[in-house]
Amino acid sequence: MMNQKFYDLPEEKQRSVINAGYRVFSMNTYRKSPMNEIAAAAGISKSLLFHYFENKKDLYMFLWETCGELSIRTLGEYGCYEQKDLFEMLYLGMRAKIRIMRDYPYMASFSIRAYYEPDPQIGPAIRQSYKSLKNRYANNALAALDPAQFIEGIDLSMMLREMYLASEGYLWEVLQRGELLLKGALSDREIETIEHDFSKMIAFWKQIYFRKGD
């Protein structure tokens, strides 16, 4: 169990530990990611890391849950949950995720690797948590949509699923590039490319699904 005193650390030090965990776990499997390497990357002793996290599993699950919390909080800060226009919501969501990528450059590759983590101590809990978060996001997005904005007869839940799968597939492709697998983080140029590509995808979806003026 995580020691709540971790939150007493200065925010900069908390981020240092979190980013160190994301970096090390994004480069290796769960079993091959040593705690001493994470401590060294964070600039703290291994004993202090174990003071805040009882074991490696506690740290790993904390990092995974932080992915969700950071995403939800940042999406809220960008006003995503207040939007009735799906495409504006998608655009603001993209901007929010770009900010997360800059603040936590290893989080994206960590989350992908975590989802496919084969270790039985970690994998099932991660995938169950992911399913819950995804369903909550999809249900909230679906409830906010105005069917009158879209072409007649469209299945809104299927449309959202298609957008979700396309987005996930694109990110998976980016994260599987050889150079990224070696360094674990996205460069500014790669982030700009993602922003450009997602803008084009949003414009494409809007052209296909949005109801044209009568």
Kinemage of the C-alpha trace (Angstrom):
@kinemage 1
@onewidth
@group {chain A} dominant
@subgroup {mainchain}
@vectorlist {calphas} color= white
{ca met a 1} P 0.000 0.000 0.000
{ca met a 2} L 1.252 3.474 -0.855
{ca asn a 3} L 2.308 5.685 2.042
{ca gln a 4} L 0.156 8.836 1.871
{ca lys a 5} L 3.171 10.839 3.031
{ca phe a 6} L 4.301 10.666 -0.590
{ca tyr a 7} L 1.898 13.551 -1.199
{ca asp a 8} L 3.762 15.626 1.414
{ca leu a 9} L 6.724 15.769 -0.948
{ca pro a 10} L 7.099 18.921 -3.065
{ca glu a 11} L 5.193 18.580 -6.330
{ca glu a 12} L 8.428 18.663 -8.319
{ca lys a 13} L 9.807 15.694 -6.364
{ca gln a 14} L 6.558 13.757 -6.759
{ca arg a 15} L 6.716 14.307 -10.510
{ca ser a 16} L 10.348 13.207 -10.532
{ca val a 17} L 9.444 9.870 -8.907
{ca ile a 18} L 6.420 9.381 -11.162
{ca asn a 19} L 8.379 10.140 -14.333
{ca ala a 20} L 11.208 7.868 -13.195
{ca gly a 21} L 8.730 5.027 -12.729
{ca tyr a 22} L 7.142 5.636 -16.117
{ca arg a 23} L 10.536 5.721 -17.807
{ca val a 24} L 11.897 2.503 -16.310
{ca phe a 25} L 8.664 0.506 -16.608
{ca ser a 26} L 8.120 1.711 -20.189
{ca met a 27} L 11.494 0.308 -21.232
{ca asn a 28} L 11.096 -3.163 -19.690
{ca thr a 29} L 8.591 -5.734 -18.555
{ca tyr a 30} L 7.332 -5.526 -14.980
{ca arg a 31} L 9.673 -8.271 -13.759
{ca lys a 32} L 12.734 -6.770 -15.459
{ca ser a 33} L 12.238 -3.258 -14.054
{ca pro a 34} L 14.399 -2.888 -10.902
{ca met a 35} L 13.336 -0.577 -8.099
{ca asn a 36} L 16.916 0.619 -7.587
{ca glu a 37} L 16.953 1.910 -11.171
{ca ile a 38} L 13.732 3.829 -10.561
{ca ala a 39} L 15.134 5.297 -7.334
{ca ala a 40} L 18.327 6.359 -9.102
{ca ala a 41} L 16.369 7.982 -11.940
{ca ala a 42} L 14.242 9.848 -9.373
{ca gly a 43} L 17.307 11.012 -7.428
{ca ile a 44} L 16.319 9.297 -4.174
{ca ser a 45} L 17.556 6.274 -2.261
{ca lys a 46} L 16.020 2.846 -2.772
{ca ser a 47} L 15.098 2.709 0.916
{ca leu a 48} L 13.200 5.992 0.615
{ca leu a 49} L 11.336 4.678 -2.427
{ca phe a 50} L 10.286 1.635 -0.370
{ca his a 51} L 9.242 4.012 2.415
{ca tyr a 52} L 6.621 5.459 0.085
{ca phe a 53} L 5.748 2.248 -1.789
{ca glu a 54} L 5.736 -1.061 0.046
{ca asn a 55} L 6.766 -3.050 -3.015
{ca lys a 56} L 7.113 -2.851 -6.782
{ca lys a 57} L 3.504 -3.855 -7.399
{ca asp a 58} L 2.258 -0.970 -5.242
{ca leu a 59} L 4.371 1.480 -7.219
{ca tyr a 60} L 3.252 0.017 -10.548
{ca met a 61} L -0.440 0.194 -9.678
{ca phe a 62} L -0.005 3.723 -8.309
{ca leu a 63} L 1.572 4.783 -11.600
{ca trp a 64} L -1.252 3.158 -13.560
{ca glu a 65} L -3.947 4.839 -11.453
{ca thr a 66} L -2.105 8.140 -11.817
{ca cys a 67} L -2.441 7.813 -15.602
{ca gly a 68} L -6.216 7.827 -15.220
{ca glu a 69} L -6.306 10.584 -12.613
{ca leu a 70} L -4.010 12.860 -14.617
{ca ser a 71} L -6.037 12.284 -17.763
{ca ile a 72} L -9.381 12.996 -16.089
{ca arg a 73} L -8.070 16.095 -14.322
{ca thr a 74} L -6.382 17.525 -17.421
{ca leu a 75} L -9.385 16.848 -19.645
{ca gly a 76} L -11.475 18.729 -17.086
{ca glu a 77} L -9.055 21.655 -17.044
{ca tyr a 78} L -9.358 21.914 -20.833
{ca gly a 79} L -13.160 21.981 -20.612
{ca cys a 80} L -13.734 18.673 -22.390
{ca tyr a 81} L -16.598 17.608 -20.127
{ca glu a 82} L -18.488 20.847 -20.742
{ca gln a 83} L -18.656 20.419 -24.518
{ca lys a 84} L -21.783 19.413 -26.399
{ca asp a 85} L -19.992 19.451 -29.735
{ca leu a 86} L -18.208 16.098 -30.122
{ca phe a 87} L -15.539 17.422 -32.460
{ca glu a 88} L -14.700 20.339 -30.191
{ca met a 89} L -14.505 17.815 -27.336
{ca leu a 90} L -12.108 15.685 -29.391
{ca tyr a 91} L -9.954 18.688 -30.261
{ca leu a 92} L -9.732 19.869 -26.661
{ca gly a 93} L -9.054 16.283 -25.570
{ca met a 94} L -6.167 16.120 -28.015
{ca arg a 95} L -4.746 19.372 -26.620
{ca ala a 96} L -5.049 17.998 -23.081
{ca lys a 97} L -3.231 14.787 -24.011
{ca ile a 98} L -0.469 16.756 -25.732
{ca arg a 99} L 0.106 18.645 -22.481
{ca ile a 100} L 0.286 15.373 -20.553
{ca met a 101} L 2.834 14.042 -23.066
{ca arg a 102} L 5.012 17.082 -22.431
{ca asp a 103} L 4.736 16.933 -18.631
{ca tyr a 104} L 5.015 13.134 -18.440
{ca pro a 105} L 6.924 12.075 -21.578
{ca tyr a 106} L 7.021 8.362 -20.702
{ca met a 107} L 3.405 7.953 -19.590
{ca ala a 108} L 2.017 7.024 -23.010
{ca ser a 109} L 4.499 4.219 -23.623
{ca phe a 110} L 4.080 3.038 -20.003
{ca ser a 111} L 0.294 2.811 -20.349
{ca ile a 112} L 0.527 0.800 -23.586
{ca arg a 113} L 3.081 -1.596 -22.113
{ca ala a 114} L 1.063 -1.883 -18.889
{ca tyr a 115} L -2.091 -2.856 -20.767
{ca tyr a 116} L -0.266 -5.747 -22.449
{ca glu a 117} L 1.757 -6.716 -19.351
{ca pro a 118} L 1.673 -10.533 -19.134
{ca asp a 119} L 2.627 -10.836 -15.458
{ca pro a 120} L -0.332 -12.406 -13.577
{ca gln a 121} L 0.304 -10.141 -10.564
{ca ile a 122} L -0.324 -7.052 -12.680
{ca gly a 123} L -1.992 -7.775 -16.022
{ca pro a 124} L -5.557 -8.723 -14.972
{ca ala a 125} L -5.900 -5.779 -12.549
{ca ile a 126} L -4.642 -3.336 -15.189
{ca arg a 127} L -7.046 -4.566 -17.860
{ca gln a 128} L -10.025 -4.532 -15.497
{ca ser a 129} L -9.205 -0.977 -14.438
{ca tyr a 130} L -8.793 0.079 -18.072
{ca lys a 131} L -12.153 -1.406 -19.052
{ca ser a 132} L -13.874 0.486 -16.252
{ca leu a 133} L -12.274 3.823 -17.210
{ca lys a 134} L -12.995 3.345 -20.919
{ca asn a 135} L -16.646 2.491 -20.312
{ca arg a 136} L -17.096 5.497 -18.024
{ca tyr a 137} L -15.581 7.830 -20.610
{ca ala a 138} L -17.673 6.353 -23.438
{ca asn a 139} L -20.900 6.571 -21.433
{ca asn a 140} L -20.229 10.188 -20.459
{ca ala a 141} L -19.374 11.156 -24.035
{ca leu a 142} L -22.445 9.389 -25.424
{ca ala a 143} L -24.759 11.081 -22.912
{ca ala a 144} L -23.443 14.523 -23.904
{ca leu a 145} L -24.068 14.093 -27.632
{ca asp a 146} L -26.941 15.742 -29.486
{ca pro a 147} L -28.097 13.254 -32.177
{ca ala a 148} L -29.376 16.159 -34.285
{ca gln a 149} L -25.767 17.180 -34.958
{ca phe a 150} L -25.052 14.003 -36.908
{ca ile a 151} L -26.265 12.428 -40.135
{ca glu a 152} L -29.639 10.762 -39.843
{ca gly a 153} L -29.693 7.168 -38.662
{ca ile a 154} L -26.100 7.078 -37.366
{ca asp a 155} L -25.339 4.653 -34.542
{ca leu a 156} L -23.630 7.020 -32.115
{ca ser a 157} L -22.142 4.309 -29.904
{ca met a 158} L -20.656 2.580 -32.949
{ca met a 159} L -19.298 5.900 -34.227
{ca leu a 160} L -17.576 6.567 -30.892
{ca arg a 161} L -16.151 3.051 -30.841
{ca glu a 162} L -14.736 3.491 -34.321
{ca met a 163} L -13.106 6.795 -33.338
{ca tyr a 164} L -11.712 5.242 -30.167
{ca leu a 165} L -10.235 2.233 -31.984
{ca ala a 166} L -8.745 4.426 -34.706
{ca ser a 167} L -7.150 6.695 -32.091
{ca glu a 168} L -5.768 3.778 -30.088
{ca gly a 169} L -4.466 2.109 -33.250
{ca tyr a 170} L -2.700 5.285 -34.301
{ca leu a 171} L -1.056 5.739 -30.894
{ca trp a 172} L -0.021 2.080 -30.841
{ca glu a 173} L 1.631 2.546 -34.232
{ca val a 174} L 3.508 5.626 -33.006
{ca leu a 175} L 4.634 3.939 -29.808
{ca gln a 176} L 5.883 0.848 -31.640
{ca arg a 177} L 8.359 2.732 -33.793
{ca gly a 178} L 11.838 1.371 -33.226
{ca glu a 179} L 13.392 4.621 -32.012
{ca leu a 180} L 10.617 5.222 -29.490
{ca leu a 181} L 10.939 1.713 -28.077
{ca leu a 182} L 14.598 2.450 -27.386
{ca lys a 183} L 14.184 5.834 -25.726
{ca gly a 184} L 10.692 5.444 -24.227
{ca ala a 185} L 9.590 9.054 -24.699
{ca leu a 186} L 8.190 11.248 -27.447
{ca ser a 187} L 10.252 14.118 -28.832
{ca asp a 188} L 8.745 17.566 -29.436
{ca arg a 189} L 8.758 16.827 -33.158
{ca glu a 190} L 6.870 13.555 -32.642
{ca ile a 191} L 4.315 15.321 -30.432
{ca glu a 192} L 3.790 17.958 -33.148
{ca thr a 193} L 3.272 15.163 -35.687
{ca ile a 194} L 0.672 13.526 -33.442
{ca glu a 195} L -1.133 16.839 -33.061
{ca his a 196} L -1.145 17.354 -36.827
{ca asp a 197} L -2.345 13.824 -37.571
{ca phe a 198} L -5.111 13.913 -34.965
{ca ser a 199} L -6.317 17.274 -36.270
{ca lys a 200} L -6.654 15.701 -39.709
{ca met a 201} L -8.509 12.702 -38.256
{ca ile a 202} L -10.961 14.967 -36.410
{ca ala a 203} L -11.593 16.982 -39.581
{ca phe a 204} L -12.169 13.745 -41.506
{ca trp a 205} L -14.672 12.426 -38.948
{ca lys a 206} L -16.495 15.737 -38.937
{ca gln a 207} L -16.792 15.661 -42.720
{ca ile a 208} L -18.217 12.126 -42.644
{ca tyr a 209} L -20.525 12.193 -39.616
{ca phe a 210} L -21.580 15.809 -39.050
{ca arg a 211} L -24.962 16.821 -40.430
{ca lys a 212} L -24.621 19.396 -43.179
{ca gly a 213} L -26.775 22.521 -43.046
{ca asp a 214} L -30.135 22.246 -44.760
